[in-house]
Amino acid sequence: MADARAVRLSQQRRKVAGPERGPNGPRCVRGPALAAALAALLAGCASSPPPPDTDATPETAQRLPITGPRPDSLRCDDASGPDCVDWFRFRPTGPGSIQIAVTPLVAEGEKAPATPPPFELSVTDEAGADLGRAVAGPSTPVAAVDLVVRDPKAFLASVRLPPGSGTQTYQLAFEAQLRSAPAIPTKSRSWTVLEVDRGSAKETSVLIDGGRGDALQPGQRGRLVEKGRTLGRIVVVEVFEEGARARVEGTLSGAITAETVAEIEVPAETR
Protein backbone atom coordinates (compact mmCIF):
# COMPACT_ATOMS: atom_id res chain seq x y z
CA MET A 1 0.00 0.00 0.00
CA ALA A 2 2.84 2.38 0.80
CA ASP A 3 4.37 1.72 -2.64
CA ALA A 4 1.04 2.44 -4.42
CA ARG A 5 0.59 5.72 -2.52
CA ALA A 6 4.14 6.74 -3.49
CA VAL A 7 3.45 6.09 -7.17
CA ARG A 8 0.22 8.16 -7.09
CA LEU A 9 1.97 11.03 -5.30
CA SER A 10 4.76 11.02 -7.90
CA GLN A 11 2.20 11.21 -10.75
CA GLN A 12 0.38 14.16 -9.12
CA ARG A 13 3.66 16.04 -8.71
CA ARG A 14 4.40 15.62 -12.42
CA LYS A 15 1.04 17.12 -13.37
CA VAL A 16 1.62 20.18 -11.18
CA ALA A 17 5.25 20.68 -12.20
CA GLY A 18 4.50 20.53 -15.95
CA PRO A 19 6.45 18.62 -18.62
CA GLU A 20 9.40 16.47 -17.58
CA ARG A 21 12.79 18.05 -17.93
CA GLY A 22 15.62 16.50 -19.81
CA PRO A 23 19.34 17.22 -19.43
CA ASN A 24 19.00 20.37 -21.61
CA GLY A 25 15.63 21.67 -20.41
CA PRO A 26 11.96 20.65 -20.87
CA ARG A 27 11.29 17.75 -23.14
CA CYS A 28 9.41 18.78 -26.34
CA VAL A 29 6.21 17.18 -27.53
CA ARG A 30 6.98 15.04 -30.53
CA GLY A 31 5.18 12.82 -33.00
CA PRO A 32 1.43 12.94 -33.74
CA ALA A 33 0.69 15.38 -30.93
CA LEU A 34 3.04 18.01 -32.38
CA ALA A 35 1.62 17.58 -35.91
CA ALA A 36 -1.93 17.99 -34.64
CA ALA A 37 -1.00 21.18 -32.76
CA LEU A 38 0.67 22.72 -35.84
CA ALA A 39 -2.30 21.81 -38.06
CA ALA A 40 -4.70 23.51 -35.64
CA LEU A 41 -2.54 26.65 -35.56
CA LEU A 42 -2.31 26.88 -39.36
CA ALA A 43 -6.05 26.30 -39.73
CA GLY A 44 -6.72 29.18 -37.34
CA CYS A 45 -4.49 31.52 -39.37
CA ALA A 46 -6.08 30.50 -42.67
CA SER A 47 -9.58 31.21 -41.41
CA SER A 48 -8.77 34.77 -40.25
CA PRO A 49 -11.24 37.15 -41.97
CA PRO A 50 -9.80 39.82 -44.34
CA PRO A 51 -9.74 43.41 -43.11
CA PRO A 52 -13.02 45.32 -43.68
CA ASP A 53 -13.43 47.10 -47.02
CA THR A 54 -14.09 50.72 -45.97
CA ASP A 55 -14.74 52.20 -49.43
CA ALA A 56 -16.99 49.57 -51.01
CA THR A 57 -20.16 51.71 -51.21
CA PRO A 58 -21.05 55.25 -52.36
CA GLU A 59 -21.91 56.13 -48.76
CA THR A 60 -18.36 55.27 -47.59
CA ALA A 61 -16.56 56.76 -50.61
CA GLN A 62 -13.13 58.26 -49.96
CA ARG A 63 -12.91 62.04 -50.41
CA LEU A 64 -10.39 62.73 -53.14
CA PRO A 65 -8.93 66.14 -54.10
CA ILE A 66 -8.43 66.87 -57.79
CA THR A 67 -4.67 67.08 -57.52
CA GLY A 68 -2.00 64.46 -58.17
CA PRO A 69 -2.67 60.81 -59.17
CA ARG A 70 -3.94 58.39 -56.53
CA PRO A 71 -2.43 54.84 -56.46
CA ASP A 72 -4.63 52.06 -55.06
CA SER A 73 -5.36 48.36 -55.53
CA LEU A 74 -8.20 45.85 -55.70
CA ARG A 75 -8.34 42.15 -54.82
CA CYS A 76 -11.26 40.38 -56.46
CA ASP A 77 -10.66 36.63 -56.10
CA ASP A 78 -14.32 35.68 -56.46
CA ALA A 79 -17.84 37.09 -56.13
CA SER A 80 -17.32 37.67 -52.40
CA GLY A 81 -14.24 39.82 -52.94
CA PRO A 82 -12.77 40.62 -50.60
CA ASP A 83 -12.24 43.96 -52.41
CA CYS A 84 -13.80 44.23 -55.88
CA VAL A 85 -14.68 47.96 -55.96
CA ASP A 86 -13.35 51.27 -54.65
CA TRP A 87 -15.54 54.40 -54.44
CA PHE A 88 -14.26 57.99 -54.46
CA ARG A 89 -16.00 61.36 -53.97
CA PHE A 90 -14.58 64.48 -55.63
CA ARG A 91 -15.74 68.09 -56.09
CA PRO A 92 -14.51 70.33 -58.95
CA THR A 93 -13.58 73.89 -58.01
CA GLY A 94 -15.45 75.45 -60.93
CA PRO A 95 -17.15 74.76 -64.26
CA GLY A 96 -15.22 73.27 -67.17
CA SER A 97 -14.16 69.76 -68.20
CA ILE A 98 -12.46 66.87 -66.40
CA GLN A 99 -11.08 63.57 -67.65
CA ILE A 100 -10.97 60.80 -65.05
CA ALA A 101 -8.64 57.93 -65.97
CA VAL A 102 -7.70 54.55 -64.47
CA THR A 103 -4.29 53.18 -65.50
CA PRO A 104 -2.84 49.78 -64.48
CA LEU A 105 0.32 50.04 -62.37
CA VAL A 106 3.22 47.59 -62.77
CA ALA A 107 5.85 47.11 -60.08
CA GLU A 108 9.35 48.27 -60.96
CA GLY A 109 11.29 45.54 -62.74
CA GLU A 110 8.16 43.64 -63.79
CA LYS A 111 6.67 43.40 -67.28
CA ALA A 112 3.19 44.64 -68.06
CA PRO A 113 0.75 41.77 -68.71
CA ALA A 114 -0.14 41.03 -72.32
CA THR A 115 -3.80 41.74 -71.50
CA PRO A 116 -4.41 44.69 -69.15
CA PRO A 117 -6.66 44.14 -66.12
CA PRO A 118 -10.32 44.79 -67.02
CA PHE A 119 -10.77 47.81 -64.74
CA GLU A 120 -14.23 49.39 -65.05
CA LEU A 121 -14.52 53.11 -64.29
CA SER A 122 -17.95 54.62 -63.61
CA VAL A 123 -18.83 58.26 -62.81
CA THR A 124 -22.17 59.31 -61.29
CA ASP A 125 -23.68 62.25 -59.47
CA GLU A 126 -24.65 61.96 -55.81
CA ALA A 127 -28.18 60.93 -56.79
CA GLY A 128 -26.77 57.93 -58.69
CA ALA A 129 -27.37 59.17 -62.26
CA ASP A 130 -24.83 57.56 -64.62
CA LEU A 131 -22.59 60.23 -66.21
CA GLY A 132 -20.02 58.01 -67.93
CA ARG A 133 -18.55 54.51 -68.00
CA ALA A 134 -15.42 52.94 -69.51
CA VAL A 135 -13.75 49.50 -69.35
CA ALA A 136 -10.05 48.80 -69.97
CA GLY A 137 -9.21 46.16 -72.57
CA PRO A 138 -6.53 45.03 -75.05
CA SER A 139 -7.11 48.01 -77.34
CA THR A 140 -7.80 50.52 -74.55
CA PRO A 141 -5.56 49.74 -71.53
CA VAL A 142 -6.64 53.01 -69.90
CA ALA A 143 -10.28 53.40 -68.83
CA ALA A 144 -11.19 57.10 -69.16
CA VAL A 145 -14.38 59.12 -68.75
CA ASP A 146 -14.77 62.74 -69.91
CA LEU A 147 -17.01 64.85 -67.69
CA VAL A 148 -18.47 68.27 -68.52
CA VAL A 149 -18.92 70.26 -65.31
CA ARG A 150 -21.58 72.96 -65.38
CA ASP A 151 -22.28 73.04 -61.66
CA PRO A 152 -19.23 72.44 -59.40
CA LYS A 153 -20.98 69.96 -57.10
CA ALA A 154 -19.85 66.61 -55.70
CA PHE A 155 -19.45 63.59 -58.01
CA LEU A 156 -18.69 59.91 -57.40
CA ALA A 157 -16.25 57.63 -59.23
CA SER A 158 -16.00 53.87 -58.82
CA VAL A 159 -13.21 51.52 -59.95
CA ARG A 160 -14.28 47.88 -60.25
CA LEU A 161 -12.86 44.46 -61.19
CA PRO A 162 -14.85 41.35 -62.17
CA PRO A 163 -14.56 38.21 -59.99
CA GLY A 164 -11.48 36.12 -60.73
CA SER A 165 -9.24 39.09 -61.50
CA GLY A 166 -7.06 38.58 -58.41
CA THR A 167 -5.00 41.42 -56.98
CA GLN A 168 -4.41 44.35 -59.34
CA THR A 169 -2.86 47.78 -58.71
CA TYR A 170 -4.03 50.94 -60.47
CA GLN A 171 -3.70 54.70 -60.58
CA LEU A 172 -6.68 57.08 -60.59
CA ALA A 173 -5.88 60.49 -62.09
CA PHE A 174 -7.69 63.69 -63.07
CA GLU A 175 -6.92 66.01 -65.96
CA ALA A 176 -8.96 69.14 -65.33
CA GLN A 177 -9.55 72.29 -67.32
CA LEU A 178 -11.64 74.35 -64.93
CA ARG A 179 -12.33 78.04 -64.79
CA SER A 180 -13.29 80.16 -61.84
CA ALA A 181 -17.00 80.64 -61.31
CA PRO A 182 -18.01 83.95 -62.88
CA ALA A 183 -18.53 86.83 -60.48
CA ILE A 184 -22.16 87.84 -60.06
CA PRO A 185 -22.60 91.40 -61.41
CA THR A 186 -23.89 93.85 -58.84
CA LYS A 187 -25.26 97.36 -58.74
CA SER A 188 -25.61 99.95 -55.99
CA ARG A 189 -29.12 100.85 -54.82
CA SER A 190 -30.22 103.47 -52.29
CA TRP A 191 -32.78 103.17 -49.49
CA THR A 192 -34.12 105.62 -46.97
CA VAL A 193 -33.00 105.37 -43.36
CA LEU A 194 -36.21 104.97 -41.31
CA GLU A 195 -34.77 104.60 -37.84
CA VAL A 196 -31.46 104.76 -35.94
CA ASP A 197 -30.94 102.33 -33.08
CA ARG A 198 -28.10 103.08 -30.71
CA GLY A 199 -28.27 99.89 -28.71
CA SER A 200 -24.98 100.58 -26.94
CA ALA A 201 -22.18 103.07 -26.99
CA LYS A 202 -20.17 100.76 -29.27
CA GLU A 203 -22.89 99.55 -31.68
CA THR A 204 -25.30 101.46 -33.87
CA SER A 205 -27.74 100.03 -36.40
CA VAL A 206 -30.16 101.52 -38.88
CA LEU A 207 -33.53 100.36 -40.21
CA ILE A 208 -33.97 100.93 -43.95
CA ASP A 209 -37.01 100.63 -46.23
CA GLY A 210 -35.64 97.85 -48.48
CA GLY A 211 -36.66 94.20 -47.85
CA ARG A 212 -36.62 90.68 -49.28
CA GLY A 213 -38.31 91.77 -52.47
CA ASP A 214 -35.34 94.07 -53.15
CA ALA A 215 -32.86 91.14 -53.04
CA LEU A 216 -31.37 92.30 -49.75
CA GLN A 217 -29.62 89.52 -47.81
CA PRO A 218 -27.64 89.33 -44.57
CA GLY A 219 -23.95 89.92 -45.18
CA GLN A 220 -24.34 92.44 -47.99
CA ARG A 221 -22.26 95.56 -47.47
CA GLY A 222 -22.76 99.22 -48.26
CA ARG A 223 -22.40 102.72 -46.85
CA LEU A 224 -24.36 105.57 -45.33
CA VAL A 225 -24.30 108.63 -47.58
CA GLU A 226 -25.51 112.18 -47.17
CA LYS A 227 -25.26 114.66 -50.06
CA GLY A 228 -22.53 112.59 -51.70
CA ARG A 229 -20.43 112.32 -48.54
CA THR A 230 -19.82 108.92 -46.94
CA LEU A 231 -20.66 108.88 -43.24
CA GLY A 232 -19.66 105.27 -42.57
CA ARG A 233 -19.80 101.61 -43.67
CA ILE A 234 -22.69 99.25 -42.97
CA VAL A 235 -23.43 95.51 -43.25
CA VAL A 236 -26.92 93.99 -43.50
CA VAL A 237 -27.65 91.77 -40.48
CA GLU A 238 -31.39 91.09 -40.71
CA VAL A 239 -33.92 91.25 -43.57
CA PHE A 240 -37.73 91.43 -43.29
CA GLU A 241 -40.53 91.38 -45.87
CA GLU A 242 -40.60 95.19 -45.85
CA GLY A 243 -37.46 96.49 -44.25
CA ALA A 244 -33.94 95.49 -43.23
CA ARG A 245 -31.55 96.22 -40.39
CA ALA A 246 -27.89 97.08 -41.02
CA ARG A 247 -25.10 97.42 -38.49
CA VAL A 248 -22.77 100.42 -38.62
CA GLU A 249 -19.12 99.33 -38.77
CA GLY A 250 -16.65 101.61 -37.04
CA THR A 251 -17.20 105.26 -36.26
CA LEU A 252 -19.46 107.59 -38.23
CA SER A 253 -17.90 110.76 -39.60
CA GLY A 254 -21.13 112.73 -39.11
CA ALA A 255 -24.63 112.62 -37.72
CA ILE A 256 -27.42 110.61 -39.41
CA THR A 257 -30.23 112.93 -40.52
CA ALA A 258 -33.45 112.72 -42.52
CA GLU A 259 -31.39 113.16 -45.71
CA THR A 260 -29.09 110.18 -45.03
CA VAL A 261 -29.53 107.19 -47.35
CA ALA A 262 -28.12 103.67 -47.31
CA GLU A 263 -26.35 102.53 -50.49
CA ILE A 264 -25.93 98.73 -50.72
CA GLU A 265 -24.60 96.43 -53.48
CA VAL A 266 -27.25 93.96 -54.73
CA PRO A 267 -27.37 91.58 -57.76
CA ALA A 268 -27.67 93.56 -60.98
CA GLU A 269 -30.67 91.59 -62.32
CA THR A 270 -32.95 92.81 -59.54
CA ARG A 271 -35.30 95.71 -60.16
RAWOFEN-V784269 format. One record per residue. N is the residue number from 1. RES is the residue in one small letter. SS is DSSP state (a for helix, b for strand, c for the rest). Layout:
<<N | RES | SS> <N | RES | SS>>
//
This chain:
<<1 | m | c> <2 | a | a> <3 | d | a> <4 | a | a> <5 | r | a> <6 | a | a> <7 | v | a> <8 | r | a> <9 | l | a> <10 | s | a> <11 | q | a> <12 | q | a> <13 | r | a> <14 | r | a> <15 | k | a> <16 | v | a> <17 | a | a> <18 | g | c> <19 | p | c> <20 | e | c> <21 | r | b> <22 | g | b> <23 | p | c> <24 | n | c> <25 | g | b> <26 | p | b> <27 | r | c> <28 | c | c> <29 | v | c> <30 | r | c> <31 | g | c> <32 | p | a> <33 | a | a> <34 | l | a> <35 | a | a> <36 | a | a> <37 | a | a> <38 | l | a> <39 | a | a> <40 | a | a> <41 | l | a> <42 | l | a> <43 | a | a> <44 | g | a> <45 | c | a> <46 | a | a> <47 | s | c> <48 | s | c> <49 | p | c> <50 | p | c> <51 | p | c> <52 | p | c> <53 | d | c> <54 | t | c> <55 | d | c> <56 | a | c> <57 | t | c> <58 | p | a> <59 | e | a> <60 | t | a> <61 | a | c> <62 | q | b> <63 | r | b> <64 | l | c> <65 | p | c> <66 | i | c> <67 | t | c> <68 | g | c> <69 | p | c> <70 | r | b> <71 | p | b> <72 | d | b> <73 | s | b> <74 | l | b> <75 | r | b> <76 | c | b> <77 | d | b> <78 | d | b> <79 | a | c> <80 | s | c> <81 | g | b> <82 | p | b> <83 | d | b> <84 | c | c> <85 | v | b> <86 | d | b> <87 | w | b> <88 | f | b> <89 | r | b> <90 | f | b> <91 | r | b> <92 | p | c> <93 | t | c> <94 | g | c> <95 | p | c> <96 | g | b> <97 | s | b> <98 | i | b> <99 | q | b> <100 | i | b> <101 | a | b> <102 | v | b> <103 | t | b> <104 | p | b> <105 | l | c> <106 | v | c> <107 | a | c> <108 | e | c> <109 | g | c> <110 | e | c> <111 | k | c> <112 | a | c> <113 | p | c> <114 | a | c> <115 | t | c> <116 | p | c> <117 | p | c> <118 | p | c> <119 | f | c> <120 | e | b> <121 | l | b> <122 | s | b> <123 | v | b> <124 | t | b> <125 | d | b> <126 | e | c> <127 | a | c> <128 | g | c> <129 | a | c> <130 | d | b> <131 | l | b> <132 | g | b> <133 | r | b> <134 | a | b> <135 | v | b> <136 | a | c> <137 | g | c> <138 | p | c> <139 | s | c> <140 | t | c> <141 | p | c> <142 | v | c> <143 | a | b> <144 | a | b> <145 | v | b> <146 | d | b> <147 | l | b> <148 | v | b> <149 | v | b> <150 | r | c> <151 | d | c> <152 | p | c> <153 | k | c> <154 | a | b> <155 | f | b> <156 | l | b> <157 | a | b> <158 | s | b> <159 | v | b> <160 | r | b> <161 | l | c> <162 | p | c> <163 | p | c> <164 | g | c> <165 | s | c> <166 | g | b> <167 | t | b> <168 | q | b> <169 | t | b> <170 | y | b> <171 | q | b> <172 | l | b> <173 | a | b> <174 | f | b> <175 | e | b> <176 | a | b> <177 | q | b> <178 | l | b> <179 | r | c> <180 | s | c> <181 | a | c> <182 | p | c> <183 | a | c> <184 | i | c> <185 | p | c> <186 | t | b> <187 | k | b> <188 | s | b> <189 | r | b> <190 | s | b> <191 | w | b> <192 | t | b> <193 | v | b> <194 | l | b> <195 | e | b> <196 | v | b> <197 | d | b> <198 | r | c> <199 | g | c> <200 | s | c> <201 | a | c> <202 | k | c> <203 | e | c> <204 | t | c> <205 | s | b> <206 | v | b> <207 | l | b> <208 | i | b> <209 | d | c> <210 | g | c> <211 | g | c> <212 | r | a> <213 | g | a> <214 | d | a> <215 | a | c> <216 | l | c> <217 | q | c> <218 | p | c> <219 | g | c> <220 | q | c> <221 | r | b> <222 | g | b> <223 | r | b> <224 | l | b> <225 | v | b> <226 | e | b> <227 | k | c> <228 | g | c> <229 | r | b> <230 | t | b> <231 | l | b> <232 | g | b> <233 | r | b> <234 | i | b> <235 | v | b> <236 | v | b> <237 | v | b> <238 | e | b> <239 | v | b> <240 | f | b> <241 | e | c> <242 | e | c> <243 | g | b> <244 | a | b> <245 | r | b> <246 | a | b> <247 | r | b> <248 | v | b> <249 | e | b> <250 | g | c> <251 | t | c> <252 | l | c> <253 | s | c> <254 | g | c> <255 | a | c> <256 | i | c> <257 | t | c> <258 | a | c> <259 | e | c> <260 | t | c> <261 | v | b> <262 | a | b> <263 | e | b> <264 | i | b> <265 | e | b> <266 | v | b> <267 | p | b> <268 | a | c> <269 | e | c> <270 | t | c> <271 | r | c>>
//
